[in-house]
Amino acid sequence: MKELLLITVLLVFMVATGALALFLRDLLASVILFSGFSFFAVLIYLTLGAPDVAFTEAVVGVVATTFFIAALRRLKRGSSR
């Protein structure tokens, strides 16, 4: 019962971070929330007893976040509204 509650809470946080990442206007904040989404996915996989999938998700999440931040650094961020 405790595991089901933990998975439910993690899933709610995961959906919330994913939805916020979609609707934020600041790209860096969106990338950070995407990283949080990946972190919650790792915790869910570990809770379900799949450490190999959790490790793969962690690596993919870190690499993707690094690439997104590197791409954002190359963009010119001006006040173009």
MOGIVEN-V398482 format. One record per helix or strand of 2 or more residues. SS is the DSSP state (hx for helix, st for strand). FROM is the first residue (numbers start at 1). TO is the last residue. Records with the same first field share a line. If there is no record, write none. Layout:
SS = FROM-TO + FROM-TO
This chain:
hx = 2-23 + 27-47 + 51-74
